[in-house]
C-alpha cells in the first residue's frame, strides 16, 4: 500500500468515528492546561486530573503560583512522577510568565520553549489545544502508533523525525485532531505491551499487524 493511501485510510477512519477528539486533561483556561501538561510528563492524565483541582484552587493564576515556594507546590503534586523537578519547573514557569509575558500564555513554539519545564512536545500541545494551530506533539503513544501503522518510517528514530513524517502527509486542518487520534488509539487500543489487534479497526492497513500478528 502506498503511503498516501495509508494516510488517507487513517484520516477517513477517525474523521468518521472520532470527529472531535479532545485532550483528557481537565482544565479551565490556558494557564491550567500548561500546568497540567507540564505535570503530565511520564505520568498518566488520570493521576494529573486527581491532583490538579486542589492545585488550581490554591494557585488559580500565574501570579499566585509565581509567589509560591517550591516546597509548598511540592505538597500538592507529591504523587506525580518527578515531583521535585516539576515543582521547580512550575514555579519557574509562573515567574517567567509574569516577568516576560504579563501572565499570558505565549502563542509561539519559540516563546513557549523559553519557559521552564516546557519542551517542544508541551509547546505543541498548547498551540494545538489552545490556539488550534497545526502542530504535532509527539509523545510515546504518537511515536509508537505512527511506526506500527506505517505512517512514520523505521528510519524516523526521534520524535522530531516522526513529527516531520506526519506533518508531510496530514493536511493542516486535520493535524490538531490527528494528534489526539494517535494518542487515544495508543492509550486504549494500540498499547505498548499487549496491543489489542483483534479489536482494532485499523488492522487492515497496519504494518505491525501485517508483519507481526497475522503471518
GROMACS elastic network, one bead per residue, 0.5 to 0.9 nm:
[ bonds ]
;  ai    aj funct       b0    kb
    1     4     6  0.83447   500
    1     5     6  0.65792   500
    1     6     6  0.66680   500
    1   205     6  0.78514   500
    2     5     6  0.53431   500
    2     6     6  0.63816   500
    2     7     6  0.88945   500
    3     7     6  0.62480   500
    3     8     6  0.85280   500
    3   150     6  0.77734   500
    3   151     6  0.70732   500
    3   169     6  0.85236   500
    4     7     6  0.53283   500
    4     8     6  0.61962   500
    4     9     6  0.87831   500
    4   169     6  0.72096   500
    5     9     6  0.62029   500
    5    10     6  0.85607   500
    6     9     6  0.53118   500
    6    10     6  0.62297   500
    6    11     6  0.87431   500
    6   149     6  0.82474   500
    6   150     6  0.76645   500
    6   151     6  0.71664   500
    6   205     6  0.66438   500
    6   206     6  0.85048   500
    7    11     6  0.61378   500
    7    12     6  0.84368   500
    7   150     6  0.89327   500
    7   151     6  0.67076   500
    7   166     6  0.89747   500
    7   169     6  0.69234   500
    7   170     6  0.71329   500
    8    11     6  0.52597   500
    8    12     6  0.59686   500
    8    13     6  0.85323   500
    8   170     6  0.85922   500
    9    12     6  0.50035   500
    9    13     6  0.60212   500
    9    14     6  0.86495   500
    9   202     6  0.85442   500
    9   205     6  0.79686   500
   10    13     6  0.54274   500
   10    14     6  0.65001   500
   10    15     6  0.86670   500
   10   149     6  0.87615   500
   10   151     6  0.88974   500
   10   202     6  0.75071   500
   10   205     6  0.85720   500
   11    14     6  0.54144   500
   11    15     6  0.59326   500
   11    16     6  0.84368   500
   11   170     6  0.80875   500
   11   174     6  0.79731   500
   11   178     6  0.77217   500
   12    15     6  0.53464   500
   12    16     6  0.61900   500
   12    17     6  0.86685   500
   13    16     6  0.53653   500
   13    17     6  0.61883   500
   13    18     6  0.80734   500
   13   201     6  0.84555   500
   13   202     6  0.80570   500
   14    17     6  0.50271   500
   14    18     6  0.50150   500
   14    19     6  0.63456   500
   14   177     6  0.88844   500
   14   178     6  0.82477   500
   14   181     6  0.69827   500
   15    18     6  0.55899   500
   15    20     6  0.79636   500
   15   174     6  0.88145   500
   15   177     6  0.86785   500
   16    19     6  0.60411   500
   18    21     6  0.59753   500
   18   177     6  0.89198   500
   18   181     6  0.77204   500
   19   177     6  0.77359   500
   20   177     6  0.69157   500
   21   177     6  0.60902   500
   21   178     6  0.85458   500
   21   180     6  0.59534   500
   21   181     6  0.67096   500
   21   184     6  0.85341   500
   22    25     6  0.87072   500
   22   129     6  0.81740   500
   22   177     6  0.77887   500
   22   180     6  0.64193   500
   22   181     6  0.88352   500
   23    26     6  0.78950   500
   23   129     6  0.78190   500
   23   180     6  0.67019   500
   23   184     6  0.87680   500
   24    45     6  0.65060   500
   24    46     6  0.80652   500
   24    49     6  0.86055   500
   25    33     6  0.74819   500
   25    36     6  0.68781   500
   25    37     6  0.78135   500
   25    40     6  0.86486   500
   25    45     6  0.56785   500
   25    46     6  0.77451   500
   25    48     6  0.73736   500
   25    49     6  0.63121   500
   26    32     6  0.84014   500
   26    33     6  0.75393   500
   26    36     6  0.78915   500
   26    45     6  0.85333   500
   26    48     6  0.84741   500
   26    49     6  0.59955   500
   26    52     6  0.82478   500
   26    53     6  0.88922   500
   27    30     6  0.77251   500
   27    31     6  0.84489   500
   27    32     6  0.53400   500
   27    33     6  0.53606   500
   27    34     6  0.89976   500
   27    36     6  0.75652   500
   27    49     6  0.86663   500
   27    52     6  0.85339   500
   27    53     6  0.89134   500
   28    31     6  0.82476   500
   28    32     6  0.62592   500
   28    33     6  0.74233   500
   29    32     6  0.54319   500
   29    33     6  0.63911   500
   29    34     6  0.88370   500
   29   130     6  0.84751   500
   30    33     6  0.50343   500
   30    34     6  0.61574   500
   30    35     6  0.86844   500
   30   104     6  0.86352   500
   30   105     6  0.66987   500
   30   126     6  0.75991   500
   30   129     6  0.88023   500
   30   130     6  0.63068   500
   31    34     6  0.51746   500
   31    35     6  0.63637   500
   31    36     6  0.86767   500
   31    60     6  0.86913   500
   31    61     6  0.69473   500
   31    62     6  0.71326   500
   31   103     6  0.87408   500
   31   104     6  0.78937   500
   31   105     6  0.66052   500
   32    35     6  0.51419   500
   32    36     6  0.61200   500
   32    37     6  0.86105   500
   32    52     6  0.84988   500
   32    56     6  0.71794   500
   32    60     6  0.80110   500
   32    61     6  0.80086   500
   33    37     6  0.60217   500
   33    38     6  0.85359   500
   33   126     6  0.73958   500
   33   129     6  0.88149   500
   33   130     6  0.84473   500
   34    37     6  0.52265   500
   34    38     6  0.62212   500
   34    39     6  0.86129   500
   34   105     6  0.82196   500
   34   118     6  0.86464   500
   34   122     6  0.78393   500
   34   123     6  0.86542   500
   34   125     6  0.87255   500
   34   126     6  0.67096   500
   35    38     6  0.52845   500
   35    39     6  0.62660   500
   35    40     6  0.86605   500
   35    52     6  0.86160   500
   35    90     6  0.68721   500
   35    93     6  0.88223   500
   36    39     6  0.50737   500
   36    40     6  0.60318   500
   36    45     6  0.84715   500
   36    48     6  0.66531   500
   36    49     6  0.80401   500
   36    52     6  0.71948   500
   37    41     6  0.68978   500
   37    45     6  0.88146   500
   37    48     6  0.87677   500
   37   118     6  0.88067   500
   37   122     6  0.63508   500
   37   125     6  0.78412   500
   37   126     6  0.82817   500
   38    41     6  0.60553   500
   38    86     6  0.73031   500
   38    89     6  0.80740   500
   38    90     6  0.76917   500
   38   117     6  0.61892   500
   38   118     6  0.66999   500
   38   122     6  0.69042   500
   39    42     6  0.83786   500
   39    43     6  0.73989   500
   39    48     6  0.67825   500
   39    77     6  0.82962   500
   39    80     6  0.73231   500
   39    81     6  0.80297   500
   39    82     6  0.89028   500
   39    83     6  0.83614   500
   39    86     6  0.64898   500
   39    87     6  0.88465   500
   39    90     6  0.85209   500
   39   117     6  0.89617   500
   40    44     6  0.62403   500
   40    45     6  0.62035   500
   40    47     6  0.83781   500
   40    48     6  0.62895   500
   40    80     6  0.81180   500
   40    81     6  0.83380   500
   41    44     6  0.80707   500
   41    81     6  0.77828   500
   41    82     6  0.89784   500
   41   122     6  0.87786   500
   42    80     6  0.88362   500
   42    81     6  0.65972   500
   42    82     6  0.86502   500
   43    46     6  0.85126   500
   43    47     6  0.70664   500
   43    48     6  0.74335   500
   43    80     6  0.65288   500
   43    81     6  0.59221   500
   44    47     6  0.53822   500
   44    48     6  0.65067   500
   44    49     6  0.87751   500
   44    80     6  0.86319   500
   45    48     6  0.50031   500
   45    49     6  0.60651   500
   45    50     6  0.86030   500
   46    49     6  0.52269   500
   46    50     6  0.64252   500
   47    50     6  0.51251   500
   47    51     6  0.67123   500
   47    52     6  0.88681   500
   47    79     6  0.80621   500
   47    80     6  0.70135   500
   48    51     6  0.54499   500
   48    52     6  0.60444   500
   48    77     6  0.85819   500
   48    80     6  0.71985   500
   49    52     6  0.55163   500
   49    53     6  0.72200   500
   50    53     6  0.70060   500
   50    54     6  0.86104   500
   51    54     6  0.61618   500
   51    55     6  0.65916   500
   51    56     6  0.89649   500
   51    76     6  0.68792   500
   51    77     6  0.65452   500
   51    79     6  0.80596   500
   51    80     6  0.84430   500
   52    56     6  0.58008   500
   52    57     6  0.82865   500
   52    76     6  0.80978   500
   52    77     6  0.80914   500
   53    56     6  0.52680   500
   53    57     6  0.60989   500
   53    58     6  0.87059   500
   54    57     6  0.50359   500
   54    58     6  0.62849   500
   54    59     6  0.85569   500
   54    76     6  0.72001   500
   55    58     6  0.52922   500
   55    59     6  0.59982   500
   55    60     6  0.78903   500
   55    73     6  0.78500   500
   55    76     6  0.59318   500
   55    77     6  0.77986   500
   56    61     6  0.77972   500
   57    60     6  0.55820   500
   58    64     6  0.80308   500
   58    65     6  0.84029   500
   59    62     6  0.73123   500
   59    63     6  0.80576   500
   59    64     6  0.52399   500
   59    65     6  0.52238   500
   59    66     6  0.88856   500
   59    68     6  0.83596   500
   60    63     6  0.83954   500
   60    64     6  0.68979   500
   60    65     6  0.77421   500
   61    64     6  0.58135   500
   61    65     6  0.66199   500
   61    66     6  0.88140   500
   61    94     6  0.85856   500
   61   103     6  0.81612   500
   62    65     6  0.51021   500
   62    66     6  0.59147   500
   62    67     6  0.86093   500
   62    91     6  0.87676   500
   62    93     6  0.84208   500
   62    95     6  0.74713   500
   62    97     6  0.69746   500
   62    98     6  0.68872   500
   62   103     6  0.59879   500
   62   104     6  0.85037   500
   63    66     6  0.51466   500
   63    67     6  0.64006   500
   63    68     6  0.89013   500
   63    94     6  0.68738   500
   63    95     6  0.76315   500
   63    97     6  0.85799   500
   63    98     6  0.66426   500
   63   103     6  0.71145   500
   64    67     6  0.51877   500
   64    68     6  0.64437   500
   64    94     6  0.83917   500
   65    68     6  0.51432   500
   65    69     6  0.83132   500
   65    73     6  0.81700   500
   65    90     6  0.75464   500
   65    91     6  0.59883   500
   65    93     6  0.89015   500
   65    94     6  0.59026   500
   65    95     6  0.78508   500
   66    69     6  0.81653   500
   66    90     6  0.81783   500
   66    91     6  0.52948   500
   66    92     6  0.71365   500
   66    93     6  0.77897   500
   66    96     6  0.83263   500
   66    97     6  0.85575   500
   66    98     6  0.75622   500
   67    91     6  0.78236   500
   67    94     6  0.85048   500
   67    95     6  0.78787   500
   68    71     6  0.83415   500
   68    72     6  0.67196   500
   68    73     6  0.69536   500
   68    91     6  0.68680   500
   69    72     6  0.53401   500
   69    73     6  0.64983   500
   69    74     6  0.86697   500
   69    87     6  0.88158   500
   69    88     6  0.87980   500
   69    91     6  0.73885   500
   70    73     6  0.51979   500
   70    74     6  0.61066   500
   70    75     6  0.89017   500
   70    84     6  0.80914   500
   70    87     6  0.55058   500
   70    88     6  0.56628   500
   70    89     6  0.88870   500
   70    90     6  0.83036   500
   70    91     6  0.64805   500
   71    74     6  0.50450   500
   71    75     6  0.66435   500
   71    84     6  0.84460   500
   71    87     6  0.75846   500
   71    88     6  0.87666   500
   72    75     6  0.53416   500
   72    76     6  0.71720   500
   72    87     6  0.85365   500
   73    76     6  0.54719   500
   73    77     6  0.66635   500
   73    78     6  0.85846   500
   73    87     6  0.56131   500
   73    88     6  0.83688   500
   73    90     6  0.81002   500
   73    91     6  0.78759   500
   74    77     6  0.52037   500
   74    78     6  0.55068   500
   74    83     6  0.62046   500
   74    84     6  0.64323   500
   74    86     6  0.80943   500
   74    87     6  0.53518   500
   74    88     6  0.84778   500
   75    78     6  0.55326   500
   75    79     6  0.88132   500
   75    83     6  0.89018   500
   76    79     6  0.80623   500
   77    80     6  0.57504   500
   77    81     6  0.86755   500
   77    83     6  0.59718   500
   77    84     6  0.87717   500
   77    86     6  0.82758   500
   77    87     6  0.74563   500
   78    81     6  0.79427   500
   78    82     6  0.82497   500
   78    83     6  0.53230   500
   78    84     6  0.78810   500
   78    87     6  0.89045   500
   79    82     6  0.87752   500
   79    83     6  0.72096   500
   80    83     6  0.58091   500
   80    86     6  0.88700   500
   81    84     6  0.88162   500
   81    86     6  0.83576   500
   82    85     6  0.57550   500
   82    86     6  0.62556   500
   82    87     6  0.86771   500
   83    86     6  0.50249   500
   83    87     6  0.58650   500
   83    88     6  0.85572   500
   84    87     6  0.53010   500
   84    88     6  0.65018   500
   84    89     6  0.87626   500
   85    88     6  0.52103   500
   85    89     6  0.61855   500
   85    90     6  0.87082   500
   85   117     6  0.86425   500
   86    90     6  0.60375   500
   86    91     6  0.86183   500
   86   117     6  0.72472   500
   87    90     6  0.52282   500
   87    91     6  0.63832   500
   87    92     6  0.85499   500
   88    91     6  0.54127   500
   88    92     6  0.60501   500
   88    93     6  0.84078   500
   88   116     6  0.83379   500
   88   117     6  0.85557   500
   89    92     6  0.50348   500
   89    93     6  0.57823   500
   89    94     6  0.84713   500
   89   115     6  0.83710   500
   89   116     6  0.51191   500
   89   118     6  0.84358   500
   90    93     6  0.50153   500
   90    94     6  0.61416   500
   90    95     6  0.85974   500
   90   116     6  0.73111   500
   90   117     6  0.71772   500
   91    94     6  0.52068   500
   91    95     6  0.62459   500
   91    96     6  0.86482   500
   91   116     6  0.85366   500
   92    95     6  0.51519   500
   92    96     6  0.61552   500
   92    97     6  0.86163   500
   92   115     6  0.74892   500
   92   116     6  0.57131   500
   92   117     6  0.82150   500
   93    96     6  0.51153   500
   93    97     6  0.61981   500
   93    98     6  0.87354   500
   93   114     6  0.88463   500
   93   115     6  0.51678   500
   93   117     6  0.69865   500
   93   118     6  0.82296   500
   94    97     6  0.50569   500
   94    98     6  0.62971   500
   94    99     6  0.86239   500
   94   103     6  0.76628   500
   94   115     6  0.83806   500
   94   116     6  0.87246   500
   95    98     6  0.51661   500
   95    99     6  0.60307   500
   95   100     6  0.83976   500
   95   103     6  0.85889   500
   96    99     6  0.51128   500
   96   100     6  0.57005   500
   96   101     6  0.72860   500
   96   102     6  0.89043   500
   96   103     6  0.83149   500
   96   114     6  0.83371   500
   96   115     6  0.62670   500
   96   116     6  0.78546   500
   97   100     6  0.55843   500
   97   102     6  0.61354   500
   97   104     6  0.64482   500
   97   105     6  0.70755   500
   97   106     6  0.84438   500
   97   115     6  0.75812   500
   98   101     6  0.57952   500
   98   104     6  0.77626   500
   99   102     6  0.62987   500
   99   103     6  0.77092   500
  100   103     6  0.79378   500
  101   104     6  0.54921   500
  101   105     6  0.71856   500
  101   106     6  0.70747   500
  102   105     6  0.87570   500
  105   112     6  0.77294   500
  105   126     6  0.88243   500
  106   109     6  0.81451   500
  106   110     6  0.88989   500
  106   111     6  0.59561   500
  106   112     6  0.57571   500
  106   127     6  0.88688   500
  107   110     6  0.87800   500
  107   111     6  0.72766   500
  107   112     6  0.72337   500
  107   123     6  0.88947   500
  107   126     6  0.81856   500
  107   127     6  0.64354   500
  107   130     6  0.87412   500
  107   131     6  0.72482   500
  108   111     6  0.54000   500
  108   112     6  0.61452   500
  108   113     6  0.85644   500
  108   123     6  0.78467   500
  108   124     6  0.88439   500
  108   127     6  0.71968   500
  109   112     6  0.51848   500
  109   113     6  0.60483   500
  109   114     6  0.88377   500
  109   119     6  0.88983   500
  109   120     6  0.70545   500
  109   123     6  0.55288   500
  109   124     6  0.67899   500
  109   126     6  0.89720   500
  109   127     6  0.75819   500
  110   113     6  0.53497   500
  110   114     6  0.67901   500
  110   120     6  0.87820   500
  110   123     6  0.84153   500
  111   114     6  0.54223   500
  111   115     6  0.74415   500
  111   123     6  0.88065   500
  112   115     6  0.56464   500
  112   116     6  0.89533   500
  112   118     6  0.65826   500
  112   119     6  0.79663   500
  112   120     6  0.84470   500
  112   122     6  0.84742   500
  112   123     6  0.56662   500
  112   124     6  0.89909   500
  112   126     6  0.86652   500
  113   116     6  0.75859   500
  113   117     6  0.81828   500
  113   118     6  0.52407   500
  113   119     6  0.54852   500
  113   120     6  0.65998   500
  113   122     6  0.83960   500
  113   123     6  0.64398   500
  114   117     6  0.88467   500
  114   118     6  0.72884   500
  114   119     6  0.85410   500
  115   118     6  0.55944   500
  115   119     6  0.84154   500
  116   119     6  0.84199   500
  117   122     6  0.85177   500
  118   121     6  0.78350   500
  118   122     6  0.55894   500
  118   123     6  0.62936   500
  119   122     6  0.54229   500
  119   123     6  0.61200   500
  119   124     6  0.86286   500
  120   123     6  0.51022   500
  120   124     6  0.61280   500
  120   125     6  0.86932   500
  120   137     6  0.74814   500
  120   138     6  0.88207   500
  121   124     6  0.52018   500
  121   125     6  0.63330   500
  121   126     6  0.88581   500
  121   136     6  0.79289   500
  121   138     6  0.60386   500
  121   139     6  0.69486   500
  121   159     6  0.87661   500
  122   125     6  0.51168   500
  122   126     6  0.64012   500
  122   127     6  0.87497   500
  122   137     6  0.71376   500
  123   126     6  0.52604   500
  123   127     6  0.62800   500
  123   128     6  0.85977   500
  123   135     6  0.89907   500
  123   137     6  0.79578   500
  124   127     6  0.50565   500
  124   128     6  0.59371   500
  124   129     6  0.84439   500
  124   133     6  0.83737   500
  124   134     6  0.86822   500
  124   135     6  0.54383   500
  124   136     6  0.61927   500
  124   137     6  0.51077   500
  124   138     6  0.86505   500
  125   128     6  0.51343   500
  125   129     6  0.59435   500
  125   130     6  0.80456   500
  125   135     6  0.75636   500
  125   136     6  0.75980   500
  125   137     6  0.57526   500
  125   176     6  0.88369   500
  125   179     6  0.86903   500
  126   129     6  0.53819   500
  126   130     6  0.54571   500
  126   131     6  0.72075   500
  126   132     6  0.86624   500
  126   133     6  0.89194   500
  127   130     6  0.55528   500
  127   132     6  0.62055   500
  127   133     6  0.54205   500
  127   134     6  0.79279   500
  127   135     6  0.67985   500
  128   131     6  0.57026   500
  128   134     6  0.62634   500
  128   135     6  0.57531   500
  128   136     6  0.76483   500
  128   137     6  0.83312   500
  128   175     6  0.83829   500
  128   176     6  0.54833   500
  128   177     6  0.87630   500
  128   179     6  0.85813   500
  129   132     6  0.54787   500
  129   133     6  0.77373   500
  129   176     6  0.73124   500
  130   133     6  0.81330   500
  132   135     6  0.83602   500
  132   176     6  0.65067   500
  133   172     6  0.85944   500
  133   173     6  0.87376   500
  133   175     6  0.82338   500
  133   176     6  0.68980   500
  134   167     6  0.86482   500
  134   171     6  0.88729   500
  134   172     6  0.54868   500
  134   173     6  0.67979   500
  134   174     6  0.76956   500
  134   175     6  0.51555   500
  134   176     6  0.56222   500
  135   163     6  0.87231   500
  135   167     6  0.81417   500
  135   172     6  0.84691   500
  135   175     6  0.64912   500
  135   176     6  0.65643   500
  135   179     6  0.82409   500
  136   163     6  0.60513   500
  136   164     6  0.87110   500
  136   166     6  0.78287   500
  136   167     6  0.72046   500
  136   175     6  0.64997   500
  136   176     6  0.70136   500
  136   178     6  0.80188   500
  136   179     6  0.58187   500
  137   142     6  0.79361   500
  137   159     6  0.85757   500
  137   163     6  0.72925   500
  137   179     6  0.65301   500
  138   141     6  0.76531   500
  138   142     6  0.53091   500
  138   143     6  0.60228   500
  138   159     6  0.56671   500
  138   160     6  0.76439   500
  138   162     6  0.73070   500
  138   163     6  0.63022   500
  138   179     6  0.77824   500
  138   183     6  0.87948   500
  139   142     6  0.53503   500
  139   143     6  0.60552   500
  139   144     6  0.86074   500
  139   159     6  0.73912   500
  139   183     6  0.77865   500
  140   143     6  0.50551   500
  140   144     6  0.60567   500
  140   145     6  0.85444   500
  140   159     6  0.85801   500
  140   183     6  0.83360   500
  140   186     6  0.85691   500
  141   144     6  0.52223   500
  141   145     6  0.60043   500
  141   146     6  0.82707   500
  141   182     6  0.67157   500
  141   183     6  0.51648   500
  141   184     6  0.79712   500
  141   185     6  0.79682   500
  141   187     6  0.66969   500
  141   190     6  0.83971   500
  141   191     6  0.80086   500
  141   192     6  0.80949   500
  142   145     6  0.53744   500
  142   146     6  0.58237   500
  142   147     6  0.85285   500
  142   159     6  0.88095   500
  142   162     6  0.84785   500
  142   179     6  0.72834   500
  142   180     6  0.86942   500
  142   181     6  0.87435   500
  142   182     6  0.51882   500
  142   183     6  0.54630   500
  142   184     6  0.89451   500
  142   185     6  0.87633   500
  142   186     6  0.70150   500
  143   146     6  0.54796   500
  143   147     6  0.65197   500
  143   148     6  0.88718   500
  143   152     6  0.83394   500
  143   157     6  0.89164   500
  143   158     6  0.83492   500
  143   159     6  0.65942   500
  143   162     6  0.66245   500
  143   163     6  0.86009   500
  143   182     6  0.86652   500
  144   147     6  0.54530   500
  144   148     6  0.62616   500
  144   149     6  0.87144   500
  144   182     6  0.89767   500
  144   186     6  0.74113   500
  144   190     6  0.83500   500
  144   191     6  0.86870   500
  144   192     6  0.75206   500
  145   148     6  0.50459   500
  145   149     6  0.59812   500
  145   150     6  0.83140   500
  145   151     6  0.82781   500
  145   152     6  0.88729   500
  145   182     6  0.63954   500
  145   183     6  0.80902   500
  145   185     6  0.76126   500
  145   186     6  0.59639   500
  145   190     6  0.66313   500
  145   191     6  0.85606   500
  145   192     6  0.89804   500
  146   149     6  0.54483   500
  146   150     6  0.61004   500
  146   152     6  0.52686   500
  146   153     6  0.83960   500
  146   162     6  0.75181   500
  146   166     6  0.80425   500
  146   182     6  0.74181   500
  147   150     6  0.50600   500
  147   151     6  0.60532   500
  147   152     6  0.50158   500
  147   153     6  0.63637   500
  147   154     6  0.66099   500
  147   156     6  0.83916   500
  147   162     6  0.83769   500
  147   207     6  0.82175   500
  147   208     6  0.81408   500
  148   151     6  0.76836   500
  148   152     6  0.82104   500
  148   190     6  0.86153   500
  148   206     6  0.64927   500
  148   207     6  0.57983   500
  148   209     6  0.79197   500
  149   152     6  0.78092   500
  149   202     6  0.80021   500
  149   203     6  0.82421   500
  149   205     6  0.70825   500
  149   207     6  0.52863   500
  149   208     6  0.64006   500
  149   209     6  0.83199   500
  150   153     6  0.63422   500
  150   154     6  0.83365   500
  150   205     6  0.84257   500
  150   206     6  0.65699   500
  150   207     6  0.55291   500
  150   208     6  0.78028   500
  151   162     6  0.86298   500
  151   165     6  0.73793   500
  151   166     6  0.67616   500
  151   169     6  0.86681   500
  152   155     6  0.81095   500
  152   156     6  0.63822   500
  152   161     6  0.83413   500
  152   162     6  0.57941   500
  152   163     6  0.86062   500
  152   164     6  0.88815   500
  152   165     6  0.56236   500
  152   166     6  0.67028   500
  153   156     6  0.54602   500
  153   157     6  0.85000   500
  153   162     6  0.79894   500
  153   165     6  0.77272   500
  154   157     6  0.67296   500
  155   158     6  0.88004   500
  155   161     6  0.83043   500
  156   159     6  0.77639   500
  156   160     6  0.81558   500
  156   162     6  0.54444   500
  156   163     6  0.89249   500
  156   164     6  0.88537   500
  156   165     6  0.76546   500
  157   160     6  0.84748   500
  157   161     6  0.65378   500
  157   162     6  0.73130   500
  158   161     6  0.51872   500
  158   162     6  0.63847   500
  158   163     6  0.86174   500
  159   162     6  0.51195   500
  159   163     6  0.60557   500
  159   164     6  0.86664   500
  160   164     6  0.62212   500
  160   165     6  0.86241   500
  161   164     6  0.51744   500
  161   165     6  0.62296   500
  161   166     6  0.87405   500
  162   165     6  0.50165   500
  162   166     6  0.61978   500
  162   167     6  0.85083   500
  163   166     6  0.53075   500
  163   167     6  0.60534   500
  163   168     6  0.85516   500
  164   167     6  0.51069   500
  164   168     6  0.60483   500
  164   169     6  0.89595   500
  165   168     6  0.53556   500
  165   169     6  0.70069   500
  165   170     6  0.89796   500
  166   169     6  0.56119   500
  166   170     6  0.59994   500
  166   175     6  0.86520   500
  167   170     6  0.54557   500
  167   171     6  0.76163   500
  167   172     6  0.77169   500
  167   175     6  0.74934   500
  168   171     6  0.81639   500
  170   173     6  0.83052   500
  170   174     6  0.65249   500
  170   175     6  0.62494   500
  170   178     6  0.80107   500
  171   174     6  0.54998   500
  171   175     6  0.65326   500
  172   175     6  0.52348   500
  172   176     6  0.80358   500
  173   176     6  0.72377   500
  173   177     6  0.83182   500
  174   177     6  0.54956   500
  174   178     6  0.59607   500
  174   179     6  0.87466   500
  175   179     6  0.62476   500
  175   180     6  0.89591   500
  176   179     6  0.55127   500
  176   180     6  0.70907   500
  177   180     6  0.53546   500
  177   181     6  0.61741   500
  177   182     6  0.87999   500
  178   182     6  0.61310   500
  178   183     6  0.84949   500
  179   182     6  0.55578   500
  179   183     6  0.63895   500
  179   184     6  0.87871   500
  180   183     6  0.50254   500
  180   184     6  0.59260   500
  180   185     6  0.82481   500
  181   184     6  0.54206   500
  181   185     6  0.59592   500
  181   186     6  0.84515   500
  182   185     6  0.51798   500
  182   186     6  0.60419   500
  182   187     6  0.84947   500
  183   186     6  0.51828   500
  183   187     6  0.60587   500
  183   188     6  0.87292   500
  184   188     6  0.60910   500
  184   189     6  0.78751   500
  184   190     6  0.88421   500
  185   188     6  0.55163   500
  185   189     6  0.52193   500
  185   190     6  0.57823   500
  185   191     6  0.79551   500
  186   189     6  0.57095   500
  186   191     6  0.51956   500
  186   192     6  0.75260   500
  186   195     6  0.84523   500
  187   190     6  0.67231   500
  187   191     6  0.57994   500
  187   192     6  0.84398   500
  188   191     6  0.63267   500
  188   195     6  0.86951   500
  188   196     6  0.84022   500
  189   194     6  0.89131   500
  189   195     6  0.60196   500
  189   196     6  0.52823   500
  189   197     6  0.75057   500
  189   199     6  0.79943   500
  189   200     6  0.67435   500
  190   193     6  0.87616   500
  190   194     6  0.77066   500
  190   196     6  0.60228   500
  190   197     6  0.72133   500
  190   200     6  0.79400   500
  191   194     6  0.58128   500
  191   196     6  0.71533   500
  192   195     6  0.63181   500
  194   197     6  0.85729   500
  195   198     6  0.86531   500
  195   200     6  0.87998   500
  196   199     6  0.58638   500
  196   200     6  0.62977   500
  197   201     6  0.82467   500
  197   202     6  0.84298   500
  197   203     6  0.65720   500
  197   209     6  0.69515   500
  197   213     6  0.78603   500
  198   201     6  0.84110   500
  198   203     6  0.80286   500
  199   202     6  0.89510   500
  199   203     6  0.85678   500
  200   203     6  0.58130   500
  200   204     6  0.88940   500
  201   204     6  0.72052   500
  202   205     6  0.60095   500
  202   206     6  0.60973   500
  203   207     6  0.80003   500
  203   208     6  0.82163   500
  203   209     6  0.58062   500
  203   210     6  0.76677   500
  204   207     6  0.87513   500
  204   209     6  0.79325   500
  204   210     6  0.80004   500
  205   209     6  0.81059   500
  205   210     6  0.77921   500
  206   209     6  0.53570   500
  206   210     6  0.62381   500
  206   211     6  0.87372   500
  207   211     6  0.60229   500
  207   212     6  0.81545   500
  208   211     6  0.53483   500
  208   212     6  0.55042   500
  208   213     6  0.69458   500
  208   214     6  0.88662   500
  209   212     6  0.55095   500
  209   214     6  0.58282   500
  209   215     6  0.85025   500
  210   213     6  0.62374   500
  210   214     6  0.54020   500
  210   215     6  0.67249   500
  211   214     6  0.66125   500
  211   215     6  0.62623   500
  212   215     6  0.65648   500
